[in-house]
Amino acid sequence: MLSEFKKFLISGNVVDMAVGFIFGAAFATVIKSLVANIIMPPIGLLMGGVDFSSLFIALDGKEYVSLAALDAAGAPAIKLGLFVNDAISFTILGFVMFMMVKAYNKLKSAEPEAEPAVVTTKVCPECAMEIPLAAKTCPHCHTAQ
Protein backbone atom coordinates (compact mmCIF):
# COMPACT_ATOMS: atom_id res chain seq x y z
CA MET A 1 0.00 0.00 0.00
CA LEU A 2 2.88 2.36 0.80
CA SER A 3 4.45 1.77 -2.60
CA GLU A 4 1.11 2.49 -4.32
CA PHE A 5 0.80 5.73 -2.34
CA LYS A 6 4.35 6.72 -3.34
CA LYS A 7 3.53 5.95 -6.99
CA PHE A 8 0.37 8.09 -6.71
CA LEU A 9 2.32 11.03 -5.23
CA ILE A 10 5.05 10.86 -7.85
CA SER A 11 2.67 10.55 -10.81
CA GLY A 12 2.49 13.57 -13.08
CA ASN A 13 -1.16 14.34 -12.34
CA VAL A 14 -0.59 14.98 -8.63
CA VAL A 15 2.40 17.21 -9.30
CA ASP A 16 0.47 19.13 -11.97
CA MET A 17 -2.45 19.56 -9.58
CA ALA A 18 -0.16 20.85 -6.81
CA VAL A 19 1.49 23.36 -9.14
CA GLY A 20 -1.93 24.49 -10.36
CA PHE A 21 -3.18 24.91 -6.80
CA ILE A 22 -0.16 27.01 -5.78
CA PHE A 23 -0.41 29.10 -8.95
CA GLY A 24 -4.15 29.57 -8.38
CA ALA A 25 -3.62 30.78 -4.80
CA ALA A 26 -0.99 33.29 -5.94
CA PHE A 27 -3.23 34.44 -8.77
CA ALA A 28 -6.15 34.92 -6.35
CA THR A 29 -3.92 37.15 -4.20
CA VAL A 30 -3.07 39.30 -7.21
CA ILE A 31 -6.75 39.61 -8.18
CA LYS A 32 -7.70 40.54 -4.61
CA SER A 33 -5.04 43.26 -4.64
CA LEU A 34 -6.25 44.47 -8.05
CA VAL A 35 -9.78 44.89 -6.71
CA ALA A 36 -8.84 46.44 -3.36
CA ASN A 37 -6.12 48.79 -4.63
CA ILE A 38 -7.02 49.65 -8.23
CA ILE A 39 -10.69 48.98 -9.00
CA MET A 40 -12.50 49.96 -5.80
CA PRO A 41 -10.81 53.35 -5.06
CA PRO A 42 -12.06 54.98 -8.31
CA ILE A 43 -15.52 53.47 -7.79
CA GLY A 44 -15.55 54.85 -4.23
CA LEU A 45 -14.44 58.25 -5.53
CA LEU A 46 -17.26 58.29 -8.10
CA MET A 47 -19.74 57.46 -5.32
CA GLY A 48 -18.79 60.47 -3.23
CA GLY A 49 -15.53 59.42 -1.64
CA VAL A 50 -16.77 56.16 -0.11
CA ASP A 51 -14.07 53.72 1.01
CA PHE A 52 -15.78 50.38 0.47
CA SER A 53 -13.31 48.46 2.61
CA SER A 54 -14.37 50.45 5.68
CA LEU A 55 -18.15 50.04 5.31
CA PHE A 56 -19.57 48.07 8.23
CA ILE A 57 -22.56 47.79 10.53
CA ALA A 58 -21.69 47.27 14.20
CA LEU A 59 -24.04 44.75 15.77
CA ASP A 60 -23.49 45.84 19.38
CA GLY A 61 -25.24 49.19 18.83
CA LYS A 62 -22.13 51.32 19.43
CA GLU A 63 -20.50 53.76 17.00
CA TYR A 64 -16.93 53.08 15.82
CA VAL A 65 -14.72 55.54 13.96
CA SER A 66 -13.13 52.95 11.69
CA LEU A 67 -12.96 49.26 10.91
CA ALA A 68 -9.66 49.11 12.82
CA ALA A 69 -11.35 50.53 15.94
CA LEU A 70 -14.16 48.01 15.55
CA ASP A 71 -11.68 45.14 15.26
CA ALA A 72 -9.66 46.45 18.23
CA ALA A 73 -12.82 46.45 20.35
CA GLY A 74 -13.63 42.94 19.18
CA ALA A 75 -17.21 43.95 18.43
CA PRO A 76 -19.36 41.82 16.13
CA ALA A 77 -20.14 43.46 12.82
CA ILE A 78 -21.39 42.94 9.30
CA LYS A 79 -18.47 44.05 7.16
CA LEU A 80 -20.24 45.06 3.95
CA GLY A 81 -17.24 46.71 2.29
CA LEU A 82 -14.97 43.71 2.66
CA PHE A 83 -17.74 41.49 1.32
CA VAL A 84 -18.20 43.72 -1.75
CA ASN A 85 -14.43 43.64 -2.41
CA ASP A 86 -14.36 39.84 -2.06
CA ALA A 87 -17.42 39.39 -4.29
CA ILE A 88 -15.83 41.51 -7.04
CA SER A 89 -12.54 39.60 -6.64
CA PHE A 90 -14.41 36.31 -6.96
CA THR A 91 -16.23 37.49 -10.09
CA ILE A 92 -13.02 38.66 -11.79
CA LEU A 93 -11.14 35.50 -10.80
CA GLY A 94 -13.98 33.32 -12.04
CA PHE A 95 -14.08 35.14 -15.37
CA VAL A 96 -10.30 34.88 -15.85
CA MET A 97 -10.32 31.18 -14.96
CA PHE A 98 -13.22 30.63 -17.40
CA MET A 99 -11.23 32.31 -20.16
CA MET A 100 -8.12 30.24 -19.33
CA VAL A 101 -10.05 26.95 -19.39
CA LYS A 102 -11.77 27.97 -22.62
CA ALA A 103 -8.38 28.73 -24.24
CA TYR A 104 -6.93 25.46 -22.92
CA ASN A 105 -9.84 23.44 -24.32
CA LYS A 106 -9.45 25.17 -27.68
CA LEU A 107 -5.74 24.29 -27.79
CA LYS A 108 -6.45 20.77 -26.63
CA SER A 109 -9.05 20.14 -29.35
CA ALA A 110 -6.72 21.60 -32.00
CA GLU A 111 -4.24 18.78 -31.51
CA PRO A 112 -4.51 16.22 -34.33
CA GLU A 113 -5.82 12.82 -33.34
CA ALA A 114 -3.48 9.88 -33.80
CA GLU A 115 -4.15 7.89 -36.94
CA PRO A 116 -5.20 4.29 -36.39
CA ALA A 117 -2.38 1.80 -36.56
CA VAL A 118 -2.02 -0.16 -39.79
CA VAL A 119 -2.57 -3.89 -39.22
CA THR A 120 0.42 -5.84 -40.53
CA THR A 121 0.01 -9.15 -38.69
CA LYS A 122 -2.58 -11.83 -38.05
CA VAL A 123 -2.91 -14.58 -35.45
CA CYS A 124 -2.34 -18.20 -36.46
CA PRO A 125 -5.53 -20.19 -35.64
CA GLU A 126 -3.50 -23.25 -34.61
CA CYS A 127 -0.74 -21.89 -32.33
CA ALA A 128 -2.06 -18.33 -31.63
CA MET A 129 1.26 -16.71 -32.59
CA GLU A 130 1.37 -13.46 -34.57
CA ILE A 131 2.51 -13.88 -38.15
CA PRO A 132 2.78 -11.46 -41.12
CA LEU A 133 -0.40 -10.97 -43.17
CA ALA A 134 1.30 -12.24 -46.32
CA ALA A 135 2.54 -15.48 -44.70
CA LYS A 136 1.39 -18.66 -46.47
CA THR A 137 2.55 -20.95 -43.62
CA CYS A 138 3.04 -20.30 -39.94
CA PRO A 139 6.78 -20.36 -39.14
CA HIS A 140 6.02 -21.59 -35.60
CA CYS A 141 3.71 -24.56 -36.19
CA HIS A 142 4.08 -24.92 -39.99
CA THR A 143 0.30 -24.82 -40.53
CA ALA A 144 -0.83 -23.63 -43.95
CA GLN A 145 -2.66 -20.31 -43.82
GROMACS elastic network, one bead per residue, 0.5 to 0.9 nm:
[ bonds ]
;  ai    aj funct       b0    kb
    1     4     6  0.51049   500
    1     5     6  0.62375   500
    1     6     6  0.86723   500
    2     5     6  0.50498   500
    2     6     6  0.61888   500
    2     7     6  0.86037   500
    3     6     6  0.50056   500
    3     7     6  0.61341   500
    3     8     6  0.85744   500
    4     7     6  0.50009   500
    4     8     6  0.61381   500
    4     9     6  0.86807   500
    5     9     6  0.62347   500
    5    10     6  0.86465   500
    6     9     6  0.51343   500
    6    10     6  0.61623   500
    6    11     6  0.85579   500
    7    10     6  0.52096   500
    7    11     6  0.60351   500
    8    11     6  0.53005   500
    8    12     6  0.86662   500
    8    13     6  0.85499   500
    8    14     6  0.72139   500
    9    12     6  0.82465   500
    9    13     6  0.85757   500
    9    14     6  0.59652   500
    9    15     6  0.73934   500
   10    13     6  0.84178   500
   10    14     6  0.70282   500
   10    15     6  0.70297   500
   11    14     6  0.59151   500
   11    15     6  0.68322   500
   11    16     6  0.89341   500
   12    15     6  0.52428   500
   12    16     6  0.60153   500
   12    17     6  0.85142   500
   13    16     6  0.50717   500
   13    17     6  0.60453   500
   13    18     6  0.85982   500
   14    17     6  0.50333   500
   14    18     6  0.61623   500
   14    19     6  0.86577   500
   15    18     6  0.50965   500
   15    19     6  0.62239   500
   15    20     6  0.85408   500
   16    19     6  0.51946   500
   16    20     6  0.60922   500
   16    21     6  0.85752   500
   17    20     6  0.50198   500
   17    21     6  0.60757   500
   17    22     6  0.86693   500
   18    21     6  0.50668   500
   18    22     6  0.62493   500
   18    23     6  0.85286   500
   19    22     6  0.52298   500
   19    23     6  0.60496   500
   19    24     6  0.84217   500
   20    23     6  0.50552   500
   20    24     6  0.58846   500
   20    25     6  0.85638   500
   21    24     6  0.50102   500
   21    25     6  0.62148   500
   21    26     6  0.86968   500
   22    25     6  0.52082   500
   22    26     6  0.63286   500
   22    27     6  0.85708   500
   23    26     6  0.51873   500
   23    27     6  0.60345   500
   23    28     6  0.85684   500
   24    28     6  0.60563   500
   24    29     6  0.86595   500
   25    28     6  0.50891   500
   25    29     6  0.64035   500
   25    30     6  0.88672   500
   26    29     6  0.51537   500
   26    30     6  0.64888   500
   26    31     6  0.88415   500
   27    30     6  0.51090   500
   27    31     6  0.62835   500
   27    32     6  0.86346   500
   27    93     6  0.82317   500
   28    31     6  0.50704   500
   28    32     6  0.60877   500
   28    33     6  0.85854   500
   28    89     6  0.79255   500
   28    90     6  0.83995   500
   28    93     6  0.67090   500
   29    32     6  0.50915   500
   29    33     6  0.62215   500
   29    34     6  0.85866   500
   30    33     6  0.51128   500
   30    34     6  0.61214   500
   30    35     6  0.87485   500
   31    35     6  0.62645   500
   31    36     6  0.86225   500
   31    89     6  0.59878   500
   31    90     6  0.84283   500
   31    92     6  0.72973   500
   31    93     6  0.65544   500
   32    35     6  0.52578   500
   32    36     6  0.61427   500
   32    37     6  0.83975   500
   32    85     6  0.77311   500
   32    86     6  0.71667   500
   32    88     6  0.85375   500
   32    89     6  0.53278   500
   32    90     6  0.82723   500
   32    93     6  0.86875   500
   33    36     6  0.51270   500
   33    37     6  0.56347   500
   33    38     6  0.75928   500
   33    89     6  0.85807   500
   34    37     6  0.55101   500
   34    38     6  0.52407   500
   34    39     6  0.64085   500
   34    40     6  0.86200   500
   34    89     6  0.80755   500
   35    38     6  0.57110   500
   35    40     6  0.58227   500
   35    41     6  0.86820   500
   35    85     6  0.64521   500
   35    86     6  0.82481   500
   35    88     6  0.69331   500
   35    89     6  0.59615   500
   35    92     6  0.86662   500
   36    39     6  0.64576   500
   36    40     6  0.56264   500
   36    41     6  0.73809   500
   36    52     6  0.88513   500
   36    53     6  0.77245   500
   36    85     6  0.63294   500
   36    86     6  0.87058   500
   36    89     6  0.84418   500
   37    40     6  0.65910   500
   37    41     6  0.65602   500
   38    41     6  0.61738   500
   38    42     6  0.73471   500
   39    42     6  0.61928   500
   39    43     6  0.67024   500
   39    44     6  0.89844   500
   40    43     6  0.50429   500
   40    44     6  0.59718   500
   40    45     6  0.85185   500
   40    51     6  0.79370   500
   40    52     6  0.70889   500
   40    53     6  0.85764   500
   40    85     6  0.74276   500
   41    44     6  0.50417   500
   41    45     6  0.61138   500
   41    46     6  0.86712   500
   41    49     6  0.84147   500
   41    50     6  0.82428   500
   41    51     6  0.69046   500
   41    52     6  0.80101   500
   42    46     6  0.61596   500
   42    47     6  0.86039   500
   42    49     6  0.87309   500
   43    46     6  0.51319   500
   43    47     6  0.63108   500
   43    48     6  0.89736   500
   43    49     6  0.85585   500
   43    50     6  0.82270   500
   43    51     6  0.89228   500
   43    52     6  0.88203   500
   44    47     6  0.50594   500
   44    48     6  0.65696   500
   44    49     6  0.52573   500
   44    51     6  0.55653   500
   44    52     6  0.64896   500
   45    48     6  0.54041   500
   45    50     6  0.62593   500
   45    51     6  0.79644   500
   46    49     6  0.67831   500
   46    50     6  0.82751   500
   47    50     6  0.61373   500
   50    53     6  0.88683   500
   50    54     6  0.84787   500
   50    55     6  0.82904   500
   51    54     6  0.57078   500
   51    55     6  0.69751   500
   51    81     6  0.78010   500
   52    55     6  0.53935   500
   52    56     6  0.89393   500
   52    80     6  0.77653   500
   52    82     6  0.70700   500
   52    84     6  0.74246   500
   52    85     6  0.74595   500
   53    56     6  0.84189   500
   53    67     6  0.83503   500
   53    79     6  0.81675   500
   53    80     6  0.78285   500
   53    82     6  0.50310   500
   53    83     6  0.83573   500
   53    84     6  0.80793   500
   53    85     6  0.70508   500
   54    66     6  0.66340   500
   54    67     6  0.55519   500
   54    68     6  0.86609   500
   54    79     6  0.77421   500
   54    80     6  0.81508   500
   54    81     6  0.58066   500
   54    82     6  0.74120   500
   55    66     6  0.86309   500
   55    67     6  0.76786   500
   55    78     6  0.87622   500
   55    79     6  0.62757   500
   55    80     6  0.55667   500
   55    82     6  0.75604   500
   56    66     6  0.87940   500
   56    67     6  0.72336   500
   56    77     6  0.65260   500
   56    78     6  0.55428   500
   56    80     6  0.52755   500
   56    81     6  0.65253   500
   56    82     6  0.84398   500
   57    61     6  0.88299   500
   57    76     6  0.87940   500
   57    77     6  0.54650   500
   57    78     6  0.51354   500
   57    79     6  0.64906   500
   57    80     6  0.74927   500
   58    61     6  0.61425   500
   58    62     6  0.66326   500
   58    63     6  0.71682   500
   58    64     6  0.76817   500
   58    70     6  0.76808   500
   58    75     6  0.69971   500
   58    76     6  0.62353   500
   58    78     6  0.65408   500
   58    79     6  0.83827   500
   59    62     6  0.77625   500
   59    75     6  0.73721   500
   59    76     6  0.55347   500
   59    77     6  0.50595   500
   59    78     6  0.72205   500
   60    63     6  0.87928   500
   60    75     6  0.66201   500
   60    76     6  0.66122   500
   60    77     6  0.77401   500
   62    75     6  0.89155   500
   63    70     6  0.86747   500
   64    67     6  0.73786   500
   64    68     6  0.88038   500
   64    69     6  0.61349   500
   64    70     6  0.57837   500
   65    68     6  0.82555   500
   65    69     6  0.63517   500
   65    70     6  0.77153   500
   66    69     6  0.51969   500
   66    70     6  0.63539   500
   66    71     6  0.87060   500
   67    71     6  0.61226   500
   67    72     6  0.85008   500
   67    79     6  0.84645   500
   68    71     6  0.50750   500
   68    72     6  0.60255   500
   68    73     6  0.85855   500
   69    73     6  0.61855   500
   69    74     6  0.85627   500
   70    73     6  0.52239   500
   70    74     6  0.62579   500
   70    75     6  0.58345   500
   70    76     6  0.81015   500
   70    77     6  0.79937   500
   71    75     6  0.64872   500
   71    76     6  0.84126   500
   71    77     6  0.89665   500
   72    75     6  0.79540   500
   78    81     6  0.89759   500
   78    83     6  0.88921   500
   79    82     6  0.57108   500
   79    83     6  0.64139   500
   79    84     6  0.89122   500
   80    83     6  0.50898   500
   80    84     6  0.61930   500
   80    85     6  0.87277   500
   81    84     6  0.51091   500
   81    85     6  0.62793   500
   81    86     6  0.86282   500
   82    85     6  0.50974   500
   82    86     6  0.61310   500
   82    87     6  0.85388   500
   83    86     6  0.50563   500
   83    87     6  0.60022   500
   83    88     6  0.85804   500
   84    87     6  0.50866   500
   84    88     6  0.62151   500
   84    89     6  0.85497   500
   85    88     6  0.52833   500
   85    89     6  0.61465   500
   85    90     6  0.86258   500
   86    90     6  0.60410   500
   86    91     6  0.85746   500
   87    90     6  0.50682   500
   87    91     6  0.62183   500
   87    92     6  0.87184   500
   88    91     6  0.50600   500
   88    92     6  0.62040   500
   88    93     6  0.84913   500
   89    92     6  0.52550   500
   89    93     6  0.60011   500
   89    94     6  0.84072   500
   90    93     6  0.51048   500
   90    94     6  0.59070   500
   90    95     6  0.84980   500
   91    94     6  0.51206   500
   91    95     6  0.61663   500
   91    96     6  0.86611   500
   92    95     6  0.51335   500
   92    96     6  0.61739   500
   92    97     6  0.85633   500
   93    96     6  0.51530   500
   93    97     6  0.60599   500
   93    98     6  0.84616   500
   94    97     6  0.51517   500
   94    98     6  0.60409   500
   94    99     6  0.86319   500
   95    98     6  0.50144   500
   95    99     6  0.62472   500
   95   100     6  0.86735   500
   96    99     6  0.51055   500
   96   100     6  0.62055   500
   96   101     6  0.86966   500
   97   101     6  0.61295   500
   97   102     6  0.84237   500
   98   101     6  0.52535   500
   98   102     6  0.60374   500
   98   103     6  0.85988   500
   99   102     6  0.50172   500
   99   103     6  0.61336   500
   99   104     6  0.85458   500
  100   103     6  0.51471   500
  100   104     6  0.60930   500
  100   105     6  0.86031   500
  101   105     6  0.60507   500
  101   106     6  0.85023   500
  102   105     6  0.52071   500
  102   106     6  0.62326   500
  102   107     6  0.87548   500
  103   106     6  0.50614   500
  103   107     6  0.62651   500
  103   108     6  0.85337   500
  104   107     6  0.51492   500
  104   108     6  0.60024   500
  104   109     6  0.86100   500
  105   109     6  0.60710   500
  105   110     6  0.84941   500
  106   109     6  0.53132   500
  106   110     6  0.62310   500
  107   110     6  0.50879   500
  107   111     6  0.68196   500
  108   111     6  0.57159   500
  109   112     6  0.77910   500
  109   113     6  0.89466   500
  110   113     6  0.89352   500
  112   115     6  0.87414   500
  114   117     6  0.86031   500
  115   118     6  0.88031   500
  119   122     6  0.80227   500
  119   133     6  0.83893   500
  120   131     6  0.86402   500
  120   132     6  0.61216   500
  120   133     6  0.58250   500
  120   134     6  0.86770   500
  121   130     6  0.61162   500
  121   131     6  0.53845   500
  121   134     6  0.83405   500
  122   129     6  0.82671   500
  122   130     6  0.55140   500
  122   131     6  0.54930   500
  122   132     6  0.61918   500
  122   133     6  0.56277   500
  123   126     6  0.87383   500
  123   127     6  0.82372   500
  123   128     6  0.54249   500
  123   129     6  0.54853   500
  123   131     6  0.60980   500
  123   132     6  0.86183   500
  123   133     6  0.88802   500
  124   127     6  0.57605   500
  124   129     6  0.54883   500
  124   130     6  0.63062   500
  124   131     6  0.67064   500
  124   138     6  0.67413   500
  124   141     6  0.87823   500
  124   143     6  0.82111   500
  124   145     6  0.76660   500
  125   128     6  0.56132   500
  125   129     6  0.82109   500
  125   143     6  0.89068   500
  125   145     6  0.86698   500
  126   129     6  0.83429   500
  126   138     6  0.89435   500
  126   141     6  0.74983   500
  126   143     6  0.72096   500
  127   130     6  0.89697   500
  127   138     6  0.86413   500
  127   140     6  0.75140   500
  127   141     6  0.64663   500
  127   143     6  0.87690   500
  129   138     6  0.83730   500
  129   140     6  0.74583   500
  129   141     6  0.89813   500
  130   138     6  0.88491   500
  131   134     6  0.84205   500
  131   135     6  0.67386   500
  131   137     6  0.89324   500
  131   138     6  0.66772   500
  131   139     6  0.78130   500
  131   140     6  0.88422   500
  132   135     6  0.53886   500
  132   138     6  0.89157   500
  133   136     6  0.85577   500
  135   138     6  0.67841   500
  135   139     6  0.85200   500
  135   144     6  0.88483   500
  135   145     6  0.71506   500
  136   143     6  0.86286   500
  136   144     6  0.59995   500
  136   145     6  0.51165   500
  137   140     6  0.87577   500
  137   141     6  0.83433   500
  137   142     6  0.55938   500
  137   143     6  0.54484   500
  137   145     6  0.52565   500
  138   141     6  0.57180   500
  138   143     6  0.53249   500
  138   144     6  0.64945   500
  138   145     6  0.68926   500
  139   142     6  0.53697   500
  139   143     6  0.79931   500
  140   143     6  0.82140   500
